[in-house]
Amino acid sequence: MNAVDVNTAVDVILIAALAAVWLTAGLLVDGLPTAGTARALRRRAGLLTALVGAGAAVFVAVPLITGLVPGLSSAPAAALLPAVPALIVLSATVRRLAWVRRGAGAFATAPLAPVPPALRAAAAHPLVAAPLQVTGLAALVGLPIAAGLVELPGNGAPGMAGIAVTVVAIAVLAIGVRAALRHSRLAPLVMAPLGRGRTRIPADAR
């Protein structure tokens, strides 16, 4: 096996690990708002936080490992695409996951209590699900780049790269719209019980 084959194998392994972690997080985040109890919500938020940490560790490992392997590597370039939404995850999603986890932890004395509407709506916020799912999708797109099947713009294959960027943009838009619609369905439930269950005080009783 020559050096080029070794580099390609290392690149594919690294980006495959990156895609596996972030795709798993993107799939699991869909179940966050549907948790039946506060305990389940807290457990899922903790698992997602751990996956984000693992995904960030793989990002750090990509330049470190490729730097140890002689020759050119496509892994750093393939990791650039998911790095952009991953920054949003680290700056916004992690904070919201921590808020959800703390909110669910407030029910430690009653872990089987149903999830309050406010927590369920917070778990379905677009900044929770969408960045994770977009990062997983972008990492998956990086696999053919790492394998050398798709070249980046400027390397002789602008047509294929343009098609890939268009497909990713459409998918990102669909993920964002879906997350926004899901949140919009749950957000009104936060205030709805107050309007239905509020007891009216007669005017002569004041």
Secondary structure, 3 states (H helix, E strand, C coil): CCHHHHHHHHHHHHHHHHHHHHHHHHHHHHHCCCCCEHHHHHHHHHHHHHHHHHHHHHHHHHHHHHHHCCCCCCHHHHHHHHHHHHHHHHHHHHHHHHHHHHHHHCCCCCCCCECCHHHHHHHCCHHHHHHHHHHHHHHHHHHHHHCCCCCCCCCCCHHHHHHHHHHHHHHHHHHHHHHHHHHHHHCHHHHHHHHHHCCCCCHHHC
